Amino acid sequence: MFTLITPLYQALISHKMLPQSLFLSLFFTLISSPSCFSSFQDDNLANFLDGTPGPSAYPPFFGTIDKDRAVDFEASFANLQMEYEAEIVDSTRYDQLGTPATSLGEVNVDDFGAKGDGVTDDTEAFKTAWEETCSSNTAVLVVPQNKKYHVKPITFSGPCKSDSVKLKILGTIKASEDPSDYAKDRSRWLLFYNIKNFQVEGQGTIDGNGKIWWKNSCKINITQAVSFVQCDNLKVYGLNVQDAQQMHVSFEESMNVQASNIMVTSSEESPNTDGIHVTRSENVQIIKTVIKTGDDCISIVNGSTNIEAIDVTCGPGHGISIGSLGKGKSEARVSNVMVNTAKLIGTTNGVRIKTWQGGSGYAENIVFQDIKMENVSNPIIIDQNYCDQETPCNEQNSAVQIRNIVYKNITGTSATKMTIIFNCSKTLPCQGIVQKDINLVYKEN
């Protein structure tokens, strides 16, 4: 069992004394109304950090963290104590796989007419091979190594006959570069839908062939390279995903997901190419993953709860983000997120929570800890006035509530003088922000 409740949080939630020597080495800027400023700087917080009890100290924030303000901080974070099943992929496991003589019972796409020459359209062969796999008791589909398969948009649908399904990607799957191939549905390339107990593994490559799309407006192209939708009990590990049309890997409406040992790469200049995107999903682990893209390394948005990112390397890119949330006056809910042991290198942001004015809902119970930053701009950001559009955003009376956020042991160098920015809402300011052992030093380039 991988336990996420550390002595720090136990101290916070049980109101125990913290050491008098508690020291925050940081440079930060607060951009907000006076009420927002007082949420962080008044004597109540100082008393709490010093262990001085009092009816109005910070623990009450941690005692009212869910939408009903009835569940305490400890009970909410208990949901994050999921199994940590670190699976390190050994390349020797695949030495004998992916050839025409695959293991007994495995379905090989080549046996259904796939050429793997990088030119021939192999889409129909993949469809037929999947239908065979999903309807069989063996349920193992193999994409052979040392080949490149040209594939148009395709949906791999369940439910399948077998209790568990496996896809071994050992070669390369490359996206079509013809825009007309996406006329029916521009939002997906490889879609895995409603497949339970599904495992995707291998040391092959999924190539979105995105360079031909990046030249066009990102508003025109909205294609996600790999989407897992309604895939419960899902494991994805050992893959290389590169040059997505936009988002590389998306987990949507899924429960109990583990993604590990994944390499995600695209140009620093590629627009909207989030590495891993999580939405409307529960119990998701992202483990030992390297992400180098032109947008957020990890983005966690509406409907997501119990999300862990463990041992993630990020950069270049836009950092690790919660949001954006609340766009178009929408309601958003994100809770119980842990980013633990991460390294960010040369990113335009570090760890960020971003919400639009006019939205509703909450982003709560979020922990960023044991993070090293190297030449990172804006290392720590909360922005309740996020506005990603050409025209200025009008001031709104409602906002997505941000509360119970912990920053612990975040160190390294900043490319900007402002290392911490809390741009909180005037009407619904941030609550329950705790920082411990923050040491970020501005280093002029």
N, C-alpha and C positions, 0 to 999 in steps of 0.2 A: 504493500500500500504506500502510495506517495502522499505524505501528509503535507498539506499546504498551510495549516495554521501554525504560524511561528510564534516564538515567545513574545515578539512585539505585539502581535494582534491579540494574543491571550491577555497581555497586560492591558491593552486598550479596552478590551471588552469586559474585563473583570474589574476595571478601575484600580489595578494595583499601582504601587508606586513605581515611577520610572526614575532612572538615575538623574541626580542633580546636574551631572556633567553633560546632559543631552545638548548637542551642539549642531546647528545647521550651518554648514559652510556653503553659502549660495548668494547669488545676486538675482533678485527677482523684481518684476514690475507688476503691479496690480492696476488694471484698467477697469474701473467699475464705479458704481455709485458709492456713496459713503456707507450704505448698509452692507454692500458686498464687502467693502474693505474691512468693516468691523467683524465680519464673519471669520476673518483670519487673524486679525491683529489685536483683538481686545484682550483684556486681562484673563478672561475665562480660558482661552486657549493656553496662555502662559501658565495659569494655575494647573490646568490639566496636565501639561507636559512635565511640570515640576512635581506632579503627584498630589497637589493640594486639592482636597475634596471640596465640593461646593455644589449647590443645587443647580447652578447655571453653567457649570463647566461643560467641556465638550462631550463627555460620555452620553448625554441625552440625545445628541445627534445620532450616535451609533446605536441607540436603543429604539430609534424610530426610522428604520431604513427601508421598509417595503411600502407598497402603495397604501396599505391599511395602517401603517405606522404601528404595527403590533408585534412584529418579530424582531428579536434582537440581532445584533451584528454577528454574534457567534453562531446562531442557528442558521443564518443566511449563508455564511461562509462554509458551514458544514457540508453544504451541497457541492462544494468544490473538491471534496475529498474523494476523487474518483481513482480507479485503478490506473497506475502508471505502468503500461506494458511497453517498455522500450524495446523495439524490435530493430536491431541493426542488421541491415541486409548484407549478406555475404555474397560477393559476386561469384564465388565458386559454385554456389547453388545452381547457377544458370548455365554452367559450361556445357551441359549436355542437352539443354532445352532449346527449343526454337528451330530445330532442324526438321526436315520432312519426317524423320523417325522420332517423333515426340513420344512421351510416355503413353502407355496404354490408357485409352479412354479420353485423352485430351483431344480437343478439336483444334485443328490447325487451319488458319485462314487460307493457306496455300491450297489445301485440299478442296476448296470451294471456288477456285479460279483466281485467287489473288496473285498478281505477278510480282509486286514488290520491286519494280524497276524504277520507281520515282516518276514515271510518265503515265502509265496505264491507270485508268480510273478503277480503283479497287473497292469502291463503295458497295456495290451489289454483293461482292464476295464477302465483305464484312457483315452485311445484313444477314445473308444466308447462314454464315457460320455462327452468328449470334443466335439466330432462331434455333439452330441445332443444339447449341450449348444450353440455352435457356429451357429447352424442352426435354433435356436429358437428365439422367440421374447423376452423371459424372460432373457436368457443369464446370469444365475448365476450358477456357479459350486461350489459344497461344498465338501471339504475333511474333514470328520468327526473327532471330537476330540477323544482322548483316544485310538487311533489306530495308528499302524505303517505300512505304505504301502511300499512294496518293488517294486521299479520301475527302469527299464532299460532306456537307452537313449530314449527320446521321444520329438517330436516336436508338439507344440500346434500352429496351423497355422490359420491365418485369410485370407481374411477379413471375418467378421461374419455378420449375417443377422441383428442383433440388432444394434442400434446406440451406445450402450455401453455394455461392457462385464465385469463381475465381477468373480473373483476367490477367494473363502474363504478357506484358509488353516488353519484348526483348529487342526488337528492331525499332524503326522510326515510322511514326504516323505523321504525315505532313498534310496540311490543309490545302484545299483548292484556293487558287489565287484569282479565280474568275468571279467577279461580283454577282453575276447572274445566277450562280449556283446557290446564292443565299437569298434569292428573291422571295421564297416561300416563308422563311423565318430568319430574319437578320440577327436574332438575339443569341443563337446557339451554333456551335460547330459540333462538338462531341457532347451529347446529352445522355446521361445515365439516369433513368427515371424509374422509381418505384422498385428498386432491387434491394431485397433484404439479405443481410448476412453476406455482404459483397466484399471481396478482397481484390484490389488492383495492385499488382506488384511487378517488379522487374527493373532492369537498369537501362531500359530503352528510352526513347525520346518522343515526346509529343510536341510537334513543331507547328505553331499557329500560322507561320508564314506571314506574320503581321506587317512586315516592312512595306508591302504594297498597299496596306490599309492606312498606315500612319500618315502617308502623304495627304490623304483626304481629311476632311473635317472629322474630328472625333464625334461630332454630333450626328454625322451620317452613319458611321459604323458603330454598332453597339454589340458586336459579336463577342461572346465569351468563349474562350477556347475549350475548357473542360468544365462541365456543370454536373453536379450530383444533386438531384432533386428527389426528395422523399426516399432517400436511401438510408435506412436505419441499420445500425450495427455494421458500419462501414470502416474498412481499413485501406489506406492508400500509402504505399511506401516504396522507396527506392527509385522513383521516377525522375526524369529530367523533363521539365516543361519550359519551352522557350518561345519567345517572339509571338506572344498571343496577339490576336486582333485587338482585343482590349483586355479584360480581366483574364488572368491565366487559369486559376482554379477557383470554383465557387461551390460552397456547400449551402444548400437551401432546403428548408423544411425537413431537415434530417436530424436524427437522434443517435447518440453514441457513435461518434466519428473519431477515428485516430488517423492523423496524417503525419508520417515520420520519414526522415531521411530523404526529403524531396529537395531538388535543386530547381529554382525558378529564376530564369534570366531573360532579360530583354534590354534594349538600348535605354540609356538614361534619358534620351530624348523622346521615347515612345509615349504617346498620350494615353492617360487613363488605363494603364496596364497594371492594375493592382495585382499583387502576387497571389495572395489567398484572401478570399472574400467569404464572410460568414453572415448569413441572414436567416432569421426565423428558424434557428437551429438550437439544439440543446445537447449539452455534454459533448463538447468538441475539444480534442487535444491536437495541438500542432507542435511536433517534437523534432528536435535536431534537424532544422530546416534552414537552408540558405536561400535568400531572396534578393535579387538584384534587378530592379525594374525602373520604370519611369514614373511610378505613382506609389501609392501606399504599399508597403511590404505586406502588411496585414490590415484589412479593414473589417471591422465588426459593426454591424448595423442592426436595424430594428428586429425585434423578436428573438434576440439571441440571449441565452442564459447558460451559465456554467461553461465558460470558455477558458481554456488554458493554452498559453503559448510558452513553451519551455525550450530553452537552449536554441534560440533563433538568432541568426546572423542576418543583418539587414543593411543594404546599401550597395549601390546608390538607390535612391528612391525618396519617398516622402515620409518615411518613418512608419510607426505603428499607430493606427488610428481607431478610436471609437467614434463612429459616425462617418459621414455627416448624418444627423438626425433632425427630424422635424421640418423638412423642407415642404413648402406648400401648405403650411398649417396642419401638417399630418401629426398623428400620435406615434410616438416611438418608445420602445421599452428595451433597455439593455441592462442586465444585472449579472453579478457574480463573474467577474472577469479577472484572471490572473495572468500577468506577463512576468515570467520568472526566469532570470538568467538569459539576458539578451545582449547582443553587441551590435551597435549602430555605427556605421562608418560613412561619413560624408553625406548624410541625408539632409534634406531641406527642412525637416522637422524631426523631433525625437519621438516622444510619446505624447499623443495628442487626443483630446476629446473636443469634438466640434459639433455644434448644434445651431440650427437656424432660428432666428426670431420668429415668433408666431406659432411655433410648434407646441406640443404638449407631451406628457409622459415623463420618463425619467431615464437617466444613466446613473446607476448606483452600485455600490459595493465593488469597486474596481481597485486592484492592487498592481502597482508597477514596482518591482523590486529586483535587486542584484543586476543592474543594467550598467554596461560600460559604453561610453560614447566617445567617439573620436572625430573631431572636426565636424560636429553636428550643429546645424543652425536651429535656433529655437528648440532647445532640448526638451523643455517641459511646457506644454500649452494646454490651457482650458479656454475655449472660445465659444461663449454662448451667443455671440453675434456674428457667426460665420456667414459669409456672403460670397458665393462663388458665381458671380454673374457680372456682366459688363456694366449694368446700371446699378446705382446704389440701392441697397435694401432699405425699405421704409421701417421705421421703428414700430415695433409691435408690443402689445400689452401682455402677451403670453410667451412662455418659453418652456423648453424641456428642462426639468429639474436635474441638476447635477449634485450628487451628494455621496458622502462616505467614500472618499478617494484617498488612497494611501500611496505615498512615494517613499521608498526605502532603499538606501544604499545605491544611489545613482551617482556615478562618478565619471570623470573624463574631461574632455575639452570641448568648448563651444566655439563655433565660428561667428557667433553674434554676441554682442555685449549683454543683451537681455537673455539670460539663461532660463528664466522662468517667467511666464506670462499668464496671468489669470484675468481674462477678459470676460467678466461675469455680467449676467443680466441685471438690469436695474429693478425689474419687477419680481424676479425669482432668482435671487443670487445663489451662488454656490454655497453648499453647506458641508461641514465635516471633512475639511481637507487636512490631512496629516502628512507631515514631511519629517523624515529622520535620515541622518547621515547622507545629506546631499552635498556633493563636492564637485561643482562644475566650474572650470576655469576658462575664462575667455582667452583664446589664443589667436592673435592676429595672423592672418595668412600672409 
